[in-house]
Amino acid sequence: MVVYRVRVSTGCSLFAGSKNKVQLWLVGQHGEAKLGSYLWLARGKDAEFQVDVKEYLGRLLFVKVRKTCFLGDDAWFCNWISVQGPGDSGEVLTFPCYRWVEGDGFLNLPEGTGCTMVEDPEGLFRKHREKELEERRALYRWGNWKDGLILNMSGATKEDLPVDERFLEDKKIDFEASLAKGLAELAIKDSLNVLAHWNDLDDFKRIFWCGQSKLAVRVRDSWKDDAFFGYQFLNGANPMLVRRSSQLPARLVFPPGMEELQAQLQKELQAGTLFEADFALLDGIKANVILCSQQYLAAPLVMLKLQPDGKLLPMVIQLQLPHIGSAPPPLFLPTDPPMVWLLAKCWVRSSDFQLHELQSHLLRGHLMAEVFAVATMRCLPSLHPVFKLIIPHLRYTMEINARARNGLVSDMGVFDQVVSTGGGGHVELLLRAGAFLTYKSLCPPDDLADRGLLDVKSCYYAQDALRLWKIIFSYVEGILTLYYKTDKAVKEDVELQNWCQEITEVGLRGAQDRGFPVSLQSQEQLCHFVTMCIFTCTGQHSSIHLGQLDWFTWVPNAPCTMRLPPPTTKDATLETVMATLPNFHQASLQMSITWQLGRRQPVMVALGQHEEEYFSGPKPKAILMKFREELAAMEKEIETRNAKLDIPYEYLRPSLVENSVAI
């Protein structure tokens, strides 16, 4: 007789335990053995037992699991099953699961070491891989939320998602409770202000309460300052737009009398200190109509100069593109009357709100992560090392995106209710933005070089993004070189090539013309591509997401909509500014949603801190430990730097970067 010691781990979520009977089998190279049936698997507990098997099974390949329903299906969330081989010193093998076990079917859990098809010449796992992917492709199907956009997971609502993509109870309860709280606060603010007159910018303070951050208070007090306005392009909620100028933009038309301004811009250009933020993507987008009231959009251009002290100061703002047959649009300057200049900056900030939420946040963060998630589930079996590496960074993405499509950007959703790009303009903007979704733009070393930000010492986003990219790349390289010893091994991995092709040609609808690879030909190319996927789902999303609570809750700094057209003259007054900015209900809803989505999440997993262990063996664990040590070192460096800064930059601090696009 041969003795095996078995441990079965059940998840900690509210309904993870099961009263159904669970049967286990060990499957080895020399045979299979039934271990028996077990009842009452309690949540958060490990069940331990030992079994006698007639003969040694050889190298263990699978644990086969079957849950049998009696009066009804009581789903069970299995973390993992471990098996210790014969003898006290027998090897302990882990069989990761981390998913729900439902119904009466059989589930085969392969041993966690992982392997590619190339590493399995005997075909021990071939049938398992083929069957798993066949089942997954039937369950995970591509959908098309809007024609022309990159693809998403099929299904109209979150209830249509596979059960393993749904929020666990702790996440669901927190998300829905915070939504209820935000809506309750909105109702209170509306009732308190329904009869109030909004005559002054300070009137926005009436709704500026509950859950604001320290920086949000600073924004409220400093948002009019030019240096504060410029700072946001480098380190605010959307640091993805500003770039160093290589020439004066063709759209910048100087009317007579502005030769001195043109000379100043040329001087900064020659010195390499001229920067620009161009919102031309918004030109011609149809603005929303809210409650029969027309809203308005602009397509600003901002020219800024970088001072020796690192401050980025605006020099000129053009709110619209020049069009043939029309008079050149006016140029707004810091020397204009205060309300005129302030209104021009408000238009820039409103335009930045639109591009932040739709291009930088939704498209480049959420929708890209969903493409990675669906392609991974369709093309990579759970045995595959890239699956094991990337799967913790895809957690909850499908559900949060389904919720967004049914609440934020849906018909009559939040965008339609209060955002100037709602009512269809948001879809048109996403379509346009897709043309600028390039491979290089998702890789900070390339993107920051292209935008001329590598040597801008006051751009803390650039510094932290580069550092985090290098740390993630080192982690990815460490894991993948355990499995891919040569470039030839990369080329011959059919599953890997299918995954890459599925992302580029299917999910991204043929993005090879924008630099995305359709195949991976070397270790370096593989590591770069996987790093891009993980960085997009973690650091890049967090750098865009976390700033919302700080920069968007004081509504005049990021107006969700504008109620009067962009000015064409320089006679604006305080009354003009107040009539242009969102009304109290629009402002209240913006603040409530910003708080709900932007608040620090109590149910979150920081980058690299996931509890799931998809890899077995000491080498992957050592590489993960090194990854965590490097993240901790970066955390301390940011802490030291931030202590010296007037405005600490926190959005790429590893302890605040979420491990996936989960909010």
Secondary structure, 3 states (H helix, E strand, C coil): CEEEEEEEEECCCCCCCECCEEEEEEEECCEEEEEEEECCECCCCEEEEEEEECCCCCCEEEEEEEEECCCCCCCEEEEEEEEECCCCCCCEEEEEEEEEECCCCEEEEECCCCCCCCCCCCCCCHHHHHHHHHHHHHHCCEECCCCCCCCEECCCCHHHCCHHHCCCHHHHHHHHHHHHHHHHHHHHHHHHHCCCCCCCHHHHHHHCCCCCCHHHHHHHHHCCCHHHHHHHHHHCCCCCCCEECCCCCCCCCCCCCCHHHHHHHHHHHHHCCEEEEECHHHCCCCCCEECCEECECCCCEEEEEECCCCCEEEEEEECCCCCCCCCCCCEECCCCCHHHHHHHHHHHHHHHHHHHHHHHHHHHHHHHHHHHHHHHHHHCCCCCHHHHHHHHHHCCHHHHHHHHHHHCCCCCCHHHHHCCCCCCHHHHHHHHHHCCCCCHHHCHHHHHHHCCCCCCCCCHHHHHHHHHHHHHHHHHHHHHCCCCCCHHHHHCCHHHHHHHHHHHHHHCCCCHHHCCCCCCCCHHHHHHHHHHHHHHHHHHHHHHHCCHHHHCCCHHHCCCCECCCCCCCCCCCHHHHHHHCCCHHHHHHHHHHHHHHHCCCCCCCECCCCCCCCCCCHHHHHHHHHHHHHHHHHHHHHHHHHCCCCCCCCCCCCCCCECCCCC
